[in-house]
Structures are given as C-alpha cells and as structure tokens.
C-alpha cells in the first residue's frame, strides 16, 4: 500500500488567517486577521502521477486541466 501525503484530502483553506503583527510593550503578540491570498488548489507539480496522491480530492483539478490541454501523462 502506498503511503499518502500529509495533505491528502485536506480541508479547504479558510478565507482568512491570523498573523502576528508585532509585540505590545509588555511582550504580548499583536495578532490580526488578514485575507488568505495563496492558491486554494494543490500546487504539487507531480500530483497527477505521484502514487501518494492517487484518489485525493485535490488531484481531480489537475486531471481536468490535463484533459482540456490534451495531455494525459502530466508532461
């Protein structure tokens, strides 16, 4: 059995995330909520052929794109 990657069927990213924006004078973190700006899709280049990705819900989009482009092997 092939070991699946840690991101296998991960939950979708949230719309926002909390990030640190400095420190207070008494040493506490200042945290603020900001919009999520990264890609929401899997960006792993070999996900169409990597056995650790087989069956992952995030693999579907690359197979759809490859079909549209007329490429079946991911190259």
PDB file of N, CA, C and O in Angstrom:
ATOM      1  N   UNK A   1       0.844  -1.191   0.000  1.00  0.00           N
ATOM      2  CA  UNK A   1       0.000   0.000   0.000  1.00  0.00           C
ATOM      3  C   UNK A   1       0.889   1.255   0.000  1.00  0.00           C
ATOM      4  O   UNK A   1       1.848   1.349   0.766  1.00  0.00           O
ATOM      5  N   UNK A   2       0.562   2.187  -0.847  1.00  0.00           N
ATOM      6  CA  UNK A   2       1.313   3.428  -0.960  1.00  0.00           C
ATOM      7  C   UNK A   2       0.946   4.376   0.171  1.00  0.00           C
ATOM      8  O   UNK A   2      -0.229   4.569   0.482  1.00  0.00           O
ATOM      9  N   UNK A   3       1.972   4.966   0.782  1.00  0.00           N
ATOM     10  CA  UNK A   3       1.729   5.943   1.846  1.00  0.00           C
ATOM     11  C   UNK A   3       1.210   7.241   1.224  1.00  0.00           C
ATOM     12  O   UNK A   3       1.778   7.746   0.256  1.00  0.00           O
ATOM     13  N   UNK A   4       0.139   7.764   1.784  1.00  0.00           N
ATOM     14  CA  UNK A   4      -0.440   9.019   1.300  1.00  0.00           C
ATOM     15  C   UNK A   4       0.288  10.200   1.940  1.00  0.00           C
ATOM     16  O   UNK A   4       0.820  10.084   3.044  1.00  0.00           O
ATOM     17  N   UNK A   5       0.308  11.311   1.258  1.00  0.00           N
ATOM     18  CA  UNK A   5       0.950  12.530   1.759  1.00  0.00           C
ATOM     19  C   UNK A   5       0.104  13.165   2.867  1.00  0.00           C
ATOM     20  O   UNK A   5      -1.094  12.903   2.968  1.00  0.00           O
ATOM     21  N   UNK A   6       0.728  13.988   3.683  1.00  0.00           N
ATOM     22  CA  UNK A   6       0.030  14.643   4.791  1.00  0.00           C
ATOM     23  C   UNK A   6      -1.085  15.574   4.354  1.00  0.00           C
ATOM     24  O   UNK A   6      -1.994  15.865   5.132  1.00  0.00           O
ATOM     25  N   UNK A   7      -1.024  16.041   3.126  1.00  0.00           N
ATOM     26  CA  UNK A   7      -2.047  16.950   2.599  1.00  0.00           C
ATOM     27  C   UNK A   7      -3.200  16.203   1.945  1.00  0.00           C
ATOM     28  O   UNK A   7      -4.139  16.832   1.456  1.00  0.00           O
ATOM     29  N   UNK A   8      -3.150  14.877   1.926  1.00  0.00           N
ATOM     30  CA  UNK A   8      -4.145  14.053   1.244  1.00  0.00           C
ATOM     31  C   UNK A   8      -5.549  14.377   1.762  1.00  0.00           C
ATOM     32  O   UNK A   8      -5.813  14.267   2.959  1.00  0.00           O
ATOM     33  N   UNK A   9      -6.444  14.776   0.861  1.00  0.00           N
ATOM     34  CA  UNK A   9      -7.834  15.124   1.175  1.00  0.00           C
ATOM     35  C   UNK A   9      -7.956  16.155   2.305  1.00  0.00           C
ATOM     36  O   UNK A   9      -8.879  16.093   3.117  1.00  0.00           O
ATOM     37  N   UNK A  10      -7.015  17.096   2.343  1.00  0.00           N
ATOM     38  CA  UNK A  10      -7.053  18.132   3.378  1.00  0.00           C
ATOM     39  C   UNK A  10      -8.319  18.969   3.241  1.00  0.00           C
ATOM     40  O   UNK A  10      -8.930  19.025   2.174  1.00  0.00           O
ATOM     41  N   UNK A  11      -8.698  19.612   4.328  1.00  0.00           N
ATOM     42  CA  UNK A  11      -9.850  20.509   4.286  1.00  0.00           C
ATOM     43  C   UNK A  11      -9.477  21.752   3.485  1.00  0.00           C
ATOM     44  O   UNK A  11      -8.302  22.114   3.425  1.00  0.00           O
ATOM     45  N   UNK A  12     -10.456  22.410   2.869  1.00  0.00           N
ATOM     46  CA  UNK A  12     -10.164  23.656   2.145  1.00  0.00           C
ATOM     47  C   UNK A  12      -9.613  24.716   3.099  1.00  0.00           C
ATOM     48  O   UNK A  12      -9.933  24.722   4.288  1.00  0.00           O
ATOM     49  N   UNK A  13      -8.794  25.599   2.568  1.00  0.00           N
ATOM     50  CA  UNK A  13      -8.262  26.681   3.379  1.00  0.00           C
ATOM     51  C   UNK A  13      -9.380  27.643   3.767  1.00  0.00           C
ATOM     52  O   UNK A  13     -10.375  27.772   3.053  1.00  0.00           O
ATOM     53  N   UNK A  14      -9.211  28.307   4.889  1.00  0.00           N
ATOM     54  CA  UNK A  14     -10.171  29.312   5.347  1.00  0.00           C
ATOM     55  C   UNK A  14     -10.035  30.581   4.511  1.00  0.00           C
ATOM     56  O   UNK A  14      -9.036  30.762   3.814  1.00  0.00           O
ATOM     57  N   UNK A  15     -11.026  31.451   4.578  1.00  0.00           N
ATOM     58  CA  UNK A  15     -10.981  32.712   3.838  1.00  0.00           C
ATOM     59  C   UNK A  15     -10.001  33.709   4.440  1.00  0.00           C
ATOM     60  O   UNK A  15      -9.498  34.588   3.741  1.00  0.00           O
ATOM     61  N   UNK A  16      -9.731  33.575   5.728  1.00  0.00           N
ATOM     62  CA  UNK A  16      -8.804  34.477   6.412  1.00  0.00           C
ATOM     63  C   UNK A  16      -7.858  33.654   7.277  1.00  0.00           C
ATOM     64  O   UNK A  16      -8.096  32.476   7.543  1.00  0.00           O
ATOM     65  N   UNK A  17      -6.779  34.304   7.709  1.00  0.00           N
ATOM     66  CA  UNK A  17      -5.830  33.670   8.618  1.00  0.00           C
ATOM     67  C   UNK A  17      -5.349  34.701   9.627  1.00  0.00           C
ATOM     68  O   UNK A  17      -5.424  35.906   9.387  1.00  0.00           O
ATOM     69  N   UNK A  18      -4.859  34.216  10.750  1.00  0.00           N
ATOM     70  CA  UNK A  18      -4.338  35.101  11.780  1.00  0.00           C
ATOM     71  C   UNK A  18      -2.818  35.152  11.667  1.00  0.00           C
ATOM     72  O   UNK A  18      -2.163  34.114  11.566  1.00  0.00           O
ATOM     73  N   UNK A  19      -2.262  36.355  11.686  1.00  0.00           N
ATOM     74  CA  UNK A  19      -0.815  36.540  11.578  1.00  0.00           C
ATOM     75  C   UNK A  19      -0.348  37.506  12.662  1.00  0.00           C
ATOM     76  O   UNK A  19      -1.097  38.368  13.122  1.00  0.00           O
ATOM     77  N   UNK A  20       0.903  37.336  13.053  1.00  0.00           N
ATOM     78  CA  UNK A  20       1.479  38.239  14.045  1.00  0.00           C
ATOM     79  C   UNK A  20       1.883  39.544  13.385  1.00  0.00           C
ATOM     80  O   UNK A  20       2.436  39.555  12.285  1.00  0.00           O
ATOM     81  N   UNK A  21       1.597  40.652  14.076  1.00  0.00           N
ATOM     82  CA  UNK A  21       1.945  41.964  13.566  1.00  0.00           C
ATOM     83  C   UNK A  21       2.610  42.774  14.672  1.00  0.00           C
ATOM     84  O   UNK A  21       2.143  43.856  15.030  1.00  0.00           O
ATOM     85  N   UNK A  22       3.703  42.240  15.209  1.00  0.00           N
ATOM     86  CA  UNK A  22       4.461  42.959  16.216  1.00  0.00           C
ATOM     87  C   UNK A  22       4.195  42.481  17.633  1.00  0.00           C
ATOM     88  O   UNK A  22       3.614  41.420  17.860  1.00  0.00           O
ATOM     89  N   UNK A  23       4.642  43.304  18.583  1.00  0.00           N
ATOM     90  CA  UNK A  23       4.549  42.996  20.013  1.00  0.00           C
ATOM     91  C   UNK A  23       4.020  44.212  20.764  1.00  0.00           C
ATOM     92  O   UNK A  23       4.237  45.352  20.352  1.00  0.00           O
ATOM     93  N   UNK A  24       3.322  43.958  21.870  1.00  0.00           N
ATOM     94  CA  UNK A  24       2.906  45.053  22.738  1.00  0.00           C
ATOM     95  C   UNK A  24       4.092  45.445  23.609  1.00  0.00           C
ATOM     96  O   UNK A  24       5.099  44.738  23.642  1.00  0.00           O
ATOM     97  N   UNK A  25       3.981  46.545  24.301  1.00  0.00           N
ATOM     98  CA  UNK A  25       5.073  46.994  25.163  1.00  0.00           C
ATOM     99  C   UNK A  25       5.352  46.027  26.302  1.00  0.00           C
ATOM    100  O   UNK A  25       6.472  45.961  26.808  1.00  0.00           O
ATOM    101  N   UNK A  26       4.317  45.267  26.709  1.00  0.00           N
ATOM    102  CA  UNK A  26       4.532  44.313  27.799  1.00  0.00           C
ATOM    103  C   UNK A  26       4.865  42.909  27.286  1.00  0.00           C
ATOM    104  O   UNK A  26       4.814  41.955  28.062  1.00  0.00           O
ATOM    105  N   UNK A  27       5.207  42.754  25.993  1.00  0.00           N
ATOM    106  CA  UNK A  27       5.717  41.493  25.466  1.00  0.00           C
ATOM    107  C   UNK A  27       4.703  40.530  24.886  1.00  0.00           C
ATOM    108  O   UNK A  27       5.051  39.395  24.561  1.00  0.00           O
ATOM    109  N   UNK A  28       3.445  40.957  24.747  1.00  0.00           N
ATOM    110  CA  UNK A  28       2.438  40.078  24.142  1.00  0.00           C
ATOM    111  C   UNK A  28       2.417  40.270  22.628  1.00  0.00           C
ATOM    112  O   UNK A  28       2.699  41.357  22.125  1.00  0.00           O
ATOM    113  N   UNK A  29       2.077  39.197  21.906  1.00  0.00           N
ATOM    114  CA  UNK A  29       1.981  39.273  20.450  1.00  0.00           C
ATOM    115  C   UNK A  29       0.776  40.114  20.046  1.00  0.00           C
ATOM    116  O   UNK A  29      -0.279  40.052  20.676  1.00  0.00           O
ATOM    117  N   UNK A  30       0.947  40.893  18.997  1.00  0.00           N
ATOM    118  CA  UNK A  30      -0.178  41.577  18.362  1.00  0.00           C
ATOM    119  C   UNK A  30      -0.571  40.712  17.169  1.00  0.00           C
ATOM    120  O   UNK A  30       0.245  40.480  16.277  1.00  0.00           O
ATOM    121  N   UNK A  31      -1.813  40.232  17.144  1.00  0.00           N
ATOM    122  CA  UNK A  31      -2.284  39.343  16.098  1.00  0.00           C
ATOM    123  C   UNK A  31      -3.447  40.009  15.381  1.00  0.00           C
ATOM    124  O   UNK A  31      -4.320  40.612  16.004  1.00  0.00           O
ATOM    125  N   UNK A  32      -3.440  39.888  14.058  1.00  0.00           N
ATOM    126  CA  UNK A  32      -4.554  40.422  13.286  1.00  0.00           C
ATOM    127  C   UNK A  32      -4.996  39.405  12.243  1.00  0.00           C
ATOM    128  O   UNK A  32      -4.240  38.514  11.859  1.00  0.00           O
ATOM    129  N   UNK A  33      -6.215  39.557  11.802  1.00  0.00           N
ATOM    130  CA  UNK A  33      -6.790  38.659  10.809  1.00  0.00           C
ATOM    131  C   UNK A  33      -6.647  39.299   9.435  1.00  0.00           C
ATOM    132  O   UNK A  33      -6.993  40.465   9.245  1.00  0.00           O
ATOM    133  N   UNK A  34      -6.131  38.520   8.469  1.00  0.00           N
ATOM    134  CA  UNK A  34      -5.926  39.026   7.114  1.00  0.00           C
ATOM    135  C   UNK A  34      -6.537  38.050   6.106  1.00  0.00           C
ATOM    136  O   UNK A  34      -6.695  36.870   6.419  1.00  0.00           O
ATOM    137  N   UNK A  35      -6.879  38.516   4.911  1.00  0.00           N
ATOM    138  CA  UNK A  35      -7.427  37.618   3.884  1.00  0.00           C
ATOM    139  C   UNK A  35      -6.396  36.582   3.449  1.00  0.00           C
ATOM    140  O   UNK A  35      -5.200  36.873   3.415  1.00  0.00           O
ATOM    141  N   UNK A  36      -6.847  35.386   3.119  1.00  0.00           N
ATOM    142  CA  UNK A  36      -5.987  34.333   2.597  1.00  0.00           C
ATOM    143  C   UNK A  36      -5.683  34.652   1.142  1.00  0.00           C
ATOM    144  O   UNK A  36      -6.606  34.775   0.337  1.00  0.00           O
ATOM    145  N   UNK A  37      -4.413  34.791   0.786  1.00  0.00           N
ATOM    146  CA  UNK A  37      -4.031  35.238  -0.562  1.00  0.00           C
ATOM    147  C   UNK A  37      -3.366  34.160  -1.416  1.00  0.00           C
ATOM    148  O   UNK A  37      -3.155  34.373  -2.609  1.00  0.00           O
ATOM    149  N   UNK A  38      -3.036  33.020  -0.837  1.00  0.00           N
ATOM    150  CA  UNK A  38      -2.356  31.981  -1.607  1.00  0.00           C
ATOM    151  C   UNK A  38      -3.355  31.190  -2.451  1.00  0.00           C
ATOM    152  O   UNK A  38      -4.567  31.340  -2.292  1.00  0.00           O
ATOM    153  N   UNK A  39      -2.847  30.364  -3.333  1.00  0.00           N
ATOM    154  CA  UNK A  39      -3.710  29.498  -4.135  1.00  0.00           C
ATOM    155  C   UNK A  39      -4.465  28.545  -3.227  1.00  0.00           C
ATOM    156  O   UNK A  39      -3.904  28.036  -2.257  1.00  0.00           O
ATOM    157  N   UNK A  40      -5.705  28.302  -3.525  1.00  0.00           N
ATOM    158  CA  UNK A  40      -6.512  27.365  -2.734  1.00  0.00           C
ATOM    159  C   UNK A  40      -6.385  25.944  -3.276  1.00  0.00           C
ATOM    160  O   UNK A  40      -6.833  24.995  -2.633  1.00  0.00           O
ATOM    161  N   UNK A  41      -5.783  25.793  -4.441  1.00  0.00           N
ATOM    162  CA  UNK A  41      -5.665  24.492  -5.086  1.00  0.00           C
ATOM    163  C   UNK A  41      -4.310  23.864  -4.780  1.00  0.00           C
ATOM    164  O   UNK A  41      -3.385  24.547  -4.341  1.00  0.00           O
ATOM    165  N   UNK A  42      -4.202  22.585  -5.010  1.00  0.00           N
ATOM    166  CA  UNK A  42      -2.930  21.880  -4.854  1.00  0.00           C
ATOM    167  C   UNK A  42      -1.967  22.381  -5.924  1.00  0.00           C
ATOM    168  O   UNK A  42      -2.325  22.446  -7.100  1.00  0.00           O
ATOM    169  N   UNK A  43      -0.771  22.728  -5.532  1.00  0.00           N
ATOM    170  CA  UNK A  43       0.224  23.222  -6.470  1.00  0.00           C
ATOM    171  C   UNK A  43       1.378  22.236  -6.664  1.00  0.00           C
ATOM    172  O   UNK A  43       2.413  22.596  -7.225  1.00  0.00           O
ATOM    173  N   UNK A  44       1.206  20.998  -6.204  1.00  0.00           N
ATOM    174  CA  UNK A  44       2.240  19.980  -6.349  1.00  0.00           C
ATOM    175  C   UNK A  44       2.305  19.548  -7.808  1.00  0.00           C
ATOM    176  O   UNK A  44       1.329  19.021  -8.341  1.00  0.00           O
ATOM    177  N   UNK A  45       3.441  19.765  -8.455  1.00  0.00           N
ATOM    178  CA  UNK A  45       3.576  19.529  -9.891  1.00  0.00           C
ATOM    179  C   UNK A  45       3.373  18.076 -10.311  1.00  0.00           C
ATOM    180  O   UNK A  45       2.937  17.820 -11.434  1.00  0.00           O
ATOM    181  N   UNK A  46       3.677  17.129  -9.443  1.00  0.00           N
ATOM    182  CA  UNK A  46       3.592  15.710  -9.814  1.00  0.00           C
ATOM    183  C   UNK A  46       2.348  15.020  -9.281  1.00  0.00           C
ATOM    184  O   UNK A  46       2.303  13.791  -9.240  1.00  0.00           O
ATOM    185  N   UNK A  47       1.347  15.769  -8.877  1.00  0.00           N
ATOM    186  CA  UNK A  47       0.172  15.144  -8.259  1.00  0.00           C
ATOM    187  C   UNK A  47      -0.610  14.247  -9.200  1.00  0.00           C
ATOM    188  O   UNK A  47      -1.336  13.363  -8.745  1.00  0.00           O
ATOM    189  N   UNK A  48      -0.478  14.454 -10.501  1.00  0.00           N
ATOM    190  CA  UNK A  48      -1.202  13.607 -11.461  1.00  0.00           C
ATOM    191  C   UNK A  48      -0.592  12.217 -11.567  1.00  0.00           C
ATOM    192  O   UNK A  48      -1.273  11.270 -11.959  1.00  0.00           O
ATOM    193  N   UNK A  49       0.690  12.086 -11.220  1.00  0.00           N
ATOM    194  CA  UNK A  49       1.374  10.801 -11.379  1.00  0.00           C
ATOM    195  C   UNK A  49       1.924  10.235 -10.079  1.00  0.00           C
ATOM    196  O   UNK A  49       2.316   9.069 -10.051  1.00  0.00           O
ATOM    197  N   UNK A  50       1.970  11.004  -9.013  1.00  0.00           N
ATOM    198  CA  UNK A  50       2.529  10.543  -7.734  1.00  0.00           C
ATOM    199  C   UNK A  50       1.558   9.566  -7.071  1.00  0.00           C
ATOM    200  O   UNK A  50       0.405   9.923  -6.827  1.00  0.00           O
ATOM    201  N   UNK A  51       2.003   8.331  -6.772  1.00  0.00           N
ATOM    202  CA  UNK A  51       1.118   7.349  -6.135  1.00  0.00           C
ATOM    203  C   UNK A  51       0.573   7.821  -4.781  1.00  0.00           C
ATOM    204  O   UNK A  51      -0.503   7.387  -4.370  1.00  0.00           O
ATOM    205  N   UNK A  52       1.296   8.697  -4.089  1.00  0.00           N
ATOM    206  CA  UNK A  52       0.837   9.218  -2.804  1.00  0.00           C
ATOM    207  C   UNK A  52      -0.332  10.179  -2.926  1.00  0.00           C
ATOM    208  O   UNK A  52      -0.944  10.557  -1.927  1.00  0.00           O
ATOM    209  N   UNK A  53      -0.640  10.571  -4.153  1.00  0.00           N
ATOM    210  CA  UNK A  53      -1.755  11.484  -4.413  1.00  0.00           C
ATOM    211  C   UNK A  53      -2.973  10.764  -4.977  1.00  0.00           C
ATOM    212  O   UNK A  53      -4.055  11.346  -5.058  1.00  0.00           O
ATOM    213  N   UNK A  54      -2.809   9.516  -5.362  1.00  0.00           N
ATOM    214  CA  UNK A  54      -3.881   8.780  -6.031  1.00  0.00           C
ATOM    215  C   UNK A  54      -5.155   8.775  -5.199  1.00  0.00           C
ATOM    216  O   UNK A  54      -5.157   8.336  -4.049  1.00  0.00           O
ATOM    217  N   UNK A  55      -6.245   9.271  -5.794  1.00  0.00           N
ATOM    218  CA  UNK A  55      -7.543   9.300  -5.134  1.00  0.00           C
ATOM    219  C   UNK A  55      -7.809  10.542  -4.298  1.00  0.00           C
ATOM    220  O   UNK A  55      -8.906  10.693  -3.760  1.00  0.00           O
ATOM    221  N   UNK A  56      -6.843  11.425  -4.177  1.00  0.00           N
ATOM    222  CA  UNK A  56      -7.018  12.650  -3.380  1.00  0.00           C
ATOM    223  C   UNK A  56      -8.045  13.561  -4.052  1.00  0.00           C
ATOM    224  O   UNK A  56      -8.083  13.673  -5.277  1.00  0.00           O
ATOM    225  N   UNK A  57      -8.874  14.206  -3.236  1.00  0.00           N
ATOM    226  CA  UNK A  57      -9.885  15.113  -3.792  1.00  0.00           C
ATOM    227  C   UNK A  57      -9.250  16.313  -4.498  1.00  0.00           C
ATOM    228  O   UNK A  57      -9.899  16.929  -5.343  1.00  0.00           O
ATOM    229  N   UNK A  58      -8.009  16.658  -4.179  1.00  0.00           N
ATOM    230  CA  UNK A  58      -7.331  17.796  -4.800  1.00  0.00           C
ATOM    231  C   UNK A  58      -6.620  17.403  -6.085  1.00  0.00           C
ATOM    232  O   UNK A  58      -6.107  18.268  -6.795  1.00  0.00           O
ATOM    233  N   UNK A  59      -6.581  16.116  -6.392  1.00  0.00           N
ATOM    234  CA  UNK A  59      -5.948  15.652  -7.619  1.00  0.00           C
ATOM    235  C   UNK A  59      -6.854  15.859  -8.822  1.00  0.00           C
ATOM    236  O   UNK A  59      -6.374  15.981  -9.949  1.00  0.00           O
ATOM    237  N   UNK A  60      -8.140  15.899  -8.593  1.00  0.00           N
ATOM    238  CA  UNK A  60      -9.119  15.983  -9.672  1.00  0.00           C
ATOM    239  C   UNK A  60      -8.894  17.193 -10.573  1.00  0.00           C
ATOM    240  O   UNK A  60      -8.988  17.072 -11.795  1.00  0.00           O
ATOM    241  N   UNK A  61      -8.605  18.340 -10.004  1.00  0.00           N
ATOM    242  CA  UNK A  61      -8.481  19.538 -10.830  1.00  0.00           C
ATOM    243  C   UNK A  61      -7.344  19.442 -11.837  1.00  0.00           C
ATOM    244  O   UNK A  61      -7.466  19.963 -12.946  1.00  0.00           O
ATOM    245  N   UNK A  62      -6.243  18.792 -11.479  1.00  0.00           N
ATOM    246  CA  UNK A  62      -5.142  18.678 -12.440  1.00  0.00           C
ATOM    247  C   UNK A  62      -5.505  17.736 -13.576  1.00  0.00           C
ATOM    248  O   UNK A  62      -5.140  17.996 -14.723  1.00  0.00           O
ATOM    249  N   UNK A  63      -6.211  16.652 -13.290  1.00  0.00           N
ATOM    250  CA  UNK A  63      -6.614  15.738 -14.349  1.00  0.00           C
ATOM    251  C   UNK A  63      -7.589  16.427 -15.305  1.00  0.00           C
ATOM    252  O   UNK A  63      -7.530  16.207 -16.515  1.00  0.00           O
ATOM    253  N   UNK A  64      -8.480  17.255 -14.772  1.00  0.00           N
ATOM    254  CA  UNK A  64      -9.404  18.005 -15.618  1.00  0.00           C
ATOM    255  C   UNK A  64      -8.641  18.975 -16.517  1.00  0.00           C
ATOM    256  O   UNK A  64      -8.950  19.095 -17.703  1.00  0.00           O
ATOM    257  N   UNK A  65      -7.642  19.669 -15.956  1.00  0.00           N
ATOM    258  CA  UNK A  65      -6.855  20.612 -16.741  1.00  0.00           C
ATOM    259  C   UNK A  65      -6.053  19.899 -17.822  1.00  0.00           C
ATOM    260  O   UNK A  65      -5.959  20.380 -18.952  1.00  0.00           O
ATOM    261  N   UNK A  66      -5.469  18.741 -17.471  1.00  0.00           N
ATOM    262  CA  UNK A  66      -4.688  17.995 -18.459  1.00  0.00           C
ATOM    263  C   UNK A  66      -5.568  17.518 -19.604  1.00  0.00           C
ATOM    264  O   UNK A  66      -5.134  17.510 -20.756  1.00  0.00           O
ATOM    265  N   UNK A  67      -6.801  17.119 -19.300  1.00  0.00           N
ATOM    266  CA  UNK A  67      -7.725  16.685 -20.349  1.00  0.00           C
ATOM    267  C   UNK A  67      -8.056  17.845 -21.283  1.00  0.00           C
ATOM    268  O   UNK A  67      -8.135  17.674 -22.500  1.00  0.00           O
ATOM    269  N   UNK A  68      -8.245  19.014 -20.705  1.00  0.00           N
ATOM    270  CA  UNK A  68      -8.540  20.202 -21.514  1.00  0.00           C
ATOM    271  C   UNK A  68      -7.368  20.543 -22.423  1.00  0.00           C
ATOM    272  O   UNK A  68      -7.557  20.939 -23.573  1.00  0.00           O
ATOM    273  N   UNK A  69      -6.153  20.386 -21.894  1.00  0.00           N
ATOM    274  CA  UNK A  69      -4.950  20.697 -22.671  1.00  0.00           C
ATOM    275  C   UNK A  69      -4.571  19.576 -23.639  1.00  0.00           C
ATOM    276  O   UNK A  69      -3.689  19.758 -24.478  1.00  0.00           O
ATOM    277  N   UNK A  70      -5.228  18.417 -23.530  1.00  0.00           N
ATOM    278  CA  UNK A  70      -4.920  17.296 -24.393  1.00  0.00           C
ATOM    279  C   UNK A  70      -3.702  16.522 -23.950  1.00  0.00           C
ATOM    280  O   UNK A  70      -3.106  15.790 -24.741  1.00  0.00           O
ATOM    281  N   UNK A  71      -3.318  16.677 -22.672  1.00  0.00           N
ATOM    282  CA  UNK A  71      -2.165  15.973 -22.127  1.00  0.00           C
ATOM    283  C   UNK A  71      -2.678  14.950 -21.132  1.00  0.00           C
ATOM    284  O   UNK A  71      -3.465  15.288 -20.248  1.00  0.00           O
ATOM    285  N   UNK A  72      -2.247  13.718 -21.260  1.00  0.00           N
ATOM    286  CA  UNK A  72      -2.752  12.697 -20.374  1.00  0.00           C
ATOM    287  C   UNK A  72      -1.718  12.222 -19.374  1.00  0.00           C
ATOM    288  O   UNK A  72      -2.083  11.657 -18.343  1.00  0.00           O
ATOM    289  N   UNK A  73      -0.443  12.434 -19.643  1.00  0.00           N
ATOM    290  CA  UNK A  73       0.578  11.900 -18.750  1.00  0.00           C
ATOM    291  C   UNK A  73       1.155  12.937 -17.792  1.00  0.00           C
ATOM    292  O   UNK A  73       2.024  12.602 -16.986  1.00  0.00           O
ATOM    293  N   UNK A  74       0.699  14.186 -17.855  1.00  0.00           N
ATOM    294  CA  UNK A  74       1.185  15.231 -16.970  1.00  0.00           C
ATOM    295  C   UNK A  74       2.436  15.914 -17.435  1.00  0.00           C
ATOM    296  O   UNK A  74       2.957  16.772 -16.722  1.00  0.00           O
ATOM    297  N   UNK A  75       2.951  15.573 -18.612  1.00  0.00           N
ATOM    298  CA  UNK A  75       4.171  16.191 -19.131  1.00  0.00           C
ATOM    299  C   UNK A  75       3.857  17.190 -20.218  1.00  0.00           C
ATOM    300  O   UNK A  75       4.767  17.808 -20.771  1.00  0.00           O
TER     301      UNK A  75
END
